[in-house]
Amino acid sequence: MNQKLVAVVDYGMGNLRSVSKAAEHMADSQTRIVVTQDPQVIQDADSVIFPGQGAAKACMQALRDTGMAEPVKQAAQEKPFLGICMGLQVLMSHSNENNGVDCLDLIKGKVSQFDLSGHPALKMPHMGWNQIHQTQDHPLWHSIAQDSRFYFVHSFYVAPEDKNTIIGETTHGQTFPAVLSAHNLFAIQAHPEKSADVGLQLFKNFLSWNGH
């Protein structure tokens, strides 16, 4: 039986060890997890995990500098693809962070900063455990209860033009899209690698997902 190759994209800004270890923990004996900056490995992989944290402009620059921008974009259109945190935000058309930057434009829409002016008790960034309310069924929700708590660390949120791409929402002063899906792509604002058992279940579901 052929071994399944899962590429974890390394552009120098992700919590890669936690992500790769969580994926390895849930992988079966026929699945190999590889952390890589090699565009060819991303092209050859059966599935791709795109984690990240930091700033959108630096992320996009790193993807271009390493030659990974196009392979990542192609993977997100063709094979099972899991975006995490910044790996969700840069899938959008444009981010308003740091005077604005154009992103991968895989999901039409923008990334905006929270407006907490009416919620003085709330802090930025949005950090800690919060519930995700599942708004649509998806294979990656398998065995994850409605309103399960995931761990978040972010100051910006995505706003897709097509509301049908939203499959999970969270509230921090305002209700915002926390999970998007389009065909073979699943992307989450929270950090499943920091989200205990529900996060591990999400990795397990992704590793067995064929993208349909």
JOTAMO-V626473 format. One record per residue. N is the residue number from 1. D_LAST is the distance of its C-alpha to the last C-alpha in Angstrom with 1 decimal. Layout:
n=N d_last=D_LAST
n=N d_last=D_LAST
//
This chain:
n=1 d_last=21.8
n=2 d_last=20.5
n=3 d_last=20.1
n=4 d_last=16.9
n=5 d_last=18.0
n=6 d_last=16.9
n=7 d_last=18.9
n=8 d_last=20.3
n=9 d_last=21.7
n=10 d_last=25.5
n=11 d_last=27.2
n=12 d_last=30.0
n=13 d_last=29.2
n=14 d_last=26.7
n=15 d_last=27.3
n=16 d_last=26.0
n=17 d_last=27.8
n=18 d_last=26.6
n=19 d_last=22.9
n=20 d_last=23.2
n=21 d_last=25.2
n=22 d_last=22.8
n=23 d_last=19.9
n=24 d_last=22.4
n=25 d_last=23.6
n=26 d_last=20.2
n=27 d_last=19.3
n=28 d_last=20.2
n=29 d_last=22.7
n=30 d_last=20.4
n=31 d_last=18.9
n=32 d_last=21.1
n=33 d_last=21.0
n=34 d_last=23.0
n=35 d_last=24.4
n=36 d_last=25.1
n=37 d_last=26.7
n=38 d_last=26.3
n=39 d_last=24.3
n=40 d_last=24.0
n=41 d_last=22.5
n=42 d_last=19.7
n=43 d_last=19.2
n=44 d_last=19.3
n=45 d_last=17.0
n=46 d_last=13.8
n=47 d_last=12.7
n=48 d_last=14.8
n=49 d_last=16.3
n=50 d_last=18.5
n=51 d_last=21.1
n=52 d_last=24.3
n=53 d_last=27.3
n=54 d_last=30.3
n=55 d_last=30.7
n=56 d_last=28.4
n=57 d_last=31.1
n=58 d_last=31.7
n=59 d_last=28.0
n=60 d_last=27.6
n=61 d_last=30.9
n=62 d_last=29.9
n=63 d_last=26.7
n=64 d_last=28.9
n=65 d_last=31.7
n=66 d_last=29.6
n=67 d_last=27.9
n=68 d_last=24.4
n=69 d_last=23.7
n=70 d_last=22.3
n=71 d_last=20.3
n=72 d_last=18.7
n=73 d_last=18.0
n=74 d_last=16.6
n=75 d_last=14.4
n=76 d_last=13.0
n=77 d_last=12.1
n=78 d_last=10.8
n=79 d_last=9.5
n=80 d_last=8.4
n=81 d_last=11.2
n=82 d_last=13.2
n=83 d_last=16.1
n=84 d_last=19.1
n=85 d_last=22.1
n=86 d_last=23.5
n=87 d_last=20.1
n=88 d_last=18.9
n=89 d_last=22.1
n=90 d_last=22.4
n=91 d_last=19.1
n=92 d_last=21.1
n=93 d_last=23.6
n=94 d_last=26.8
n=95 d_last=28.2
n=96 d_last=31.6
n=97 d_last=32.4
n=98 d_last=35.7
n=99 d_last=36.7
n=100 d_last=33.2
n=101 d_last=30.9
n=102 d_last=28.3
n=103 d_last=25.0
n=104 d_last=21.9
n=105 d_last=21.2
n=106 d_last=17.4
n=107 d_last=17.5
n=108 d_last=20.7
n=109 d_last=23.0
n=110 d_last=25.5
n=111 d_last=26.3
n=112 d_last=29.5
n=113 d_last=31.9
n=114 d_last=32.5
n=115 d_last=35.6
n=116 d_last=37.2
n=117 d_last=40.6
n=118 d_last=40.7
n=119 d_last=39.7
n=120 d_last=42.4
n=121 d_last=41.5
n=122 d_last=38.1
n=123 d_last=37.8
n=124 d_last=35.9
n=125 d_last=33.8
n=126 d_last=31.6
n=127 d_last=31.8
n=128 d_last=31.2
n=129 d_last=29.2
n=130 d_last=27.7
n=131 d_last=25.4
n=132 d_last=22.0
n=133 d_last=21.5
n=134 d_last=18.0
n=135 d_last=17.9
n=136 d_last=14.5
n=137 d_last=12.3
n=138 d_last=9.4
n=139 d_last=8.3
n=140 d_last=10.6
n=141 d_last=13.4
n=142 d_last=13.8
n=143 d_last=17.6
n=144 d_last=18.4
n=145 d_last=21.0
n=146 d_last=21.3
n=147 d_last=23.5
n=148 d_last=23.3
n=149 d_last=25.3
n=150 d_last=24.0
n=151 d_last=26.3
n=152 d_last=26.7
n=153 d_last=28.9
n=154 d_last=28.9
n=155 d_last=31.1
n=156 d_last=28.7
n=157 d_last=25.8
n=158 d_last=23.2
n=159 d_last=23.6
n=160 d_last=20.8
n=161 d_last=22.1
n=162 d_last=19.1
n=163 d_last=19.2
n=164 d_last=15.9
n=165 d_last=14.3
n=166 d_last=16.3
n=167 d_last=14.8
n=168 d_last=17.8
n=169 d_last=21.5
n=170 d_last=24.6
n=171 d_last=28.3
n=172 d_last=30.9
n=173 d_last=33.6
n=174 d_last=31.0
n=175 d_last=27.5
n=176 d_last=25.0
n=177 d_last=21.3
n=178 d_last=20.4
n=179 d_last=16.6
n=180 d_last=14.5
n=181 d_last=10.9
n=182 d_last=9.8
n=183 d_last=6.5
n=184 d_last=6.1
n=185 d_last=9.3
n=186 d_last=10.8
n=187 d_last=14.6
n=188 d_last=17.3
n=189 d_last=21.0
n=190 d_last=22.2
n=191 d_last=22.8
n=192 d_last=20.9
n=193 d_last=23.1
n=194 d_last=26.0
n=195 d_last=24.7
n=196 d_last=25.8
n=197 d_last=24.0
n=198 d_last=21.2
n=199 d_last=20.5
n=200 d_last=20.4
n=201 d_last=18.1
n=202 d_last=15.6
n=203 d_last=16.0
n=204 d_last=15.6
n=205 d_last=12.3
n=206 d_last=11.1
n=207 d_last=12.8
n=208 d_last=11.0
n=209 d_last=7.4
n=210 d_last=5.7
n=211 d_last=3.8
n=212 d_last=0.0
//
